[in-house]
């Protein structure tokens, strides 16, 4: 890429985040008409030019009948490229000519050198800086913010030693946060959305070249200011997770930027004596303080819960962040400042993703980093403290890219503030006030219940300070079943009874297994467990008037599961079972093993009754052996 064009892109990057599409945009001013494609080329745009000057562009070829001998050129728009037709000059201008002329109109490289401050290039000061001594230990902070032994073993240990997230199985048999009897972080009330139909996901490993964690902290330049009148300085970070040295630079940015940047810390802690009712007043105060600080010229706001102590409890960092972010948007001040979150609550990749989704341009997980040092015997013994911290930050970055890729988003700048989440278990009031624009189909707890959970953790931490075990972390039981831990649908008793029932064909064991599962369904384990039928015995009808079981089960169908998402044995067994019952099994979009379409015998019983792949219609015609097709033929012949 020519240097002038690279400088053009770098200069405009902080003004507007990339849009991954899919999108093919046609534009005109009456004198020129052109088209451009999204940066990843996700929307097909093909065009042809005829010998009489006609240009036809569409997502598909053949939309208009054109004789081949009239076509002088056929091509397609490439990723991020555009073409322009000048109606006055009567010529087609290609991508290189357009961008070369625009990128040389201004001295963008000189402007960048004067306006960009890279955080990594700032020399760190010798002082540790900005570690407010609140008189509580790391162990106490871990308990206050709900850390468990599982966090150390299953989250920190693999991330610190390998630079990768720990490997675990998919699926979750624990209750939703709103149904759990244990205190859960506010992040657990948000579920990640993912790409469906409208845009494809990205492979974060093989397509990493189009992905980036680079972000800018601070005010955004005016998109419409083409004359570069008083453009703000920009701070560039290579990735959004800040270590202690980077956070110290942000706290002292006024020195490093010669006064062009000023940071202001918003303490999100309040006296625990206020109780849960104090959280609403604290949030109102934070929003007002944030707006006043921006008006006073502070262009970086640090949202911090480091002030937590025996007497002060923290507002959940996500709640404080979103409240401030939304308030600044409403006041028209959001683009005048940057938001950095300094929190002890965030430790999992999902936590960082939610903070990013609600406006955090950078995040300093101080307690997570302290934990790596404090519990070095568990998480950093093999690699050393410095490398453990580096690996942890690298693992979080990879995890963020994986989450972004599921939505088809390739840059952190695009993900930041996008709110690509669904709230599950939060009340309509809290979502409408502090998380505006977030979809929520299931209501639940309000702001006071969230505050009460933080206060409960605070009380549990400090009420038995004289006890020898008061600093012992909870076992957790989130990832593995533990006595006294989180509830699980699959308990040791349930699994043992199921295995005995299947391996020994024991009906009594199956009844015990079914009883355990059904009892759990009646407790607060799942949303469906909250559902019950209103039965009026006076309106009951005779069982003789009800369809027999053999007819009812014919209406049953399995969920769509592709071959590969579950094992071949499980996929085949489901098809056989549903065919024997007379119901339908669904192969999903992945289709089936072609051997299951072979003629004769047991193979017929292994074919799913419903197949979602587009090519399956052809398979049915050519193989002529699916169960559904045979039923249709038999009906016609009748």
NORKA-V38214 format. One record per helix or strand of 3 or more residues. SS is the DSSP state (H for helix, E for strand). FROM is the first residue (numbers start at 0). TO is the last residue. Records with the same first field share a line. If there is no record, write none. Layout:
SS=FROM-TO ; FROM-TO
This chain:
H=2-12 ; 67-69 ; 94-102 ; 107-114 ; 118-120 ; 137-143 ; 148-161 ; 185-188 ; 207-209 ; 243-250 ; 252-255 ; 271-273 ; 277-294 ; 316-329 ; 333-335 ; 348-356 ; 365-373 ; 375-378 ; 384-405 ; 411-414 ; 427-433 ; 446-461 ; 491-503 ; 506-521 ; 527-529 ; 536-538 ; 542-544 ; 548-554 ; 567-580 ; 593-596 ; 600-605 ; 615-622 ; 626-636
E=23-27 ; 31-36 ; 45-49 ; 54-57 ; 70-75 ; 81-85 ; 90-92 ; 115-117 ; 189-191 ; 214-216 ; 233-236 ; 262-266 ; 268-270 ; 299-303 ; 311-313 ; 337-341 ; 361-363 ; 420-425 ; 438-444
